[in-house]
């Protein structure tokens, strides 16, 4: 039975103090979420050390939103995987559409980052997905397949056990638009087939695939009812503890 996960990506929001209060609010009611649903919060780098103390001993796990593509060295402004590990991170998001769009994140760079993260003992939430032009041109399957091949095909089936995929329809992030449950299920099932063709049915069936496009309390239950959707990578709704937990409770 593959793991169900609801992860909150806070992006560049909250001060450190606000983040601590938000994390405490999530922890306070985390017991209301079904025990088989994993909870993760992905906070800004500045918050991680403090949040690690807030989350220690709770069921809520801590994630970074990115990591450097070098282990150490003269890379001003970057944060390495060993630094993340040292402050209690268990995960890092990689390849988020905003990183790809605004900061030139390439699949080649993601291979390096993923390798470093796995070697450091961090789990990886790898984001894939198409933008509006690609969706309207009917290229969404090709885009997702290429991103998966370019990154995940460089790793072994054993290494994939530490990786979660988050499908992001980029056209539905922060726009208020949401893929229908049928659209989301279609692409999740396709991603699983791409994995099965390369790694075999068991590996594909064990892979947790999250939906990451404007998931809200109002649509979470319908999305999560789909057989190939294993949870969500939640953006805006994760900034309110009650909304984030309501999504997690949709299971």
Secondary structure, 3 states (H helix, E strand, C coil): CCCEEEEEECCCCCCHHHHHHHHHHHHHHHHHCCCCEEEEEECCHHHHHHHHHHHCCCCEEEEECCCCCCCCCCCCCCCCHHHHHHCCCCEEEECCHHHHHHHCCCHHHHHHHHHHHHHCCCEEEEEECCCHHHHHCCCHHHHHHHHHHHHHCCCCCCHHHHEEEEECCHHHCCCCCCCCHHHHHHHHHHHHHHHHHHHCHHHHHHCCEEECCCCCCCCHHHHHCCCCCCEEEECHHHHCHHHHHHHHCCC
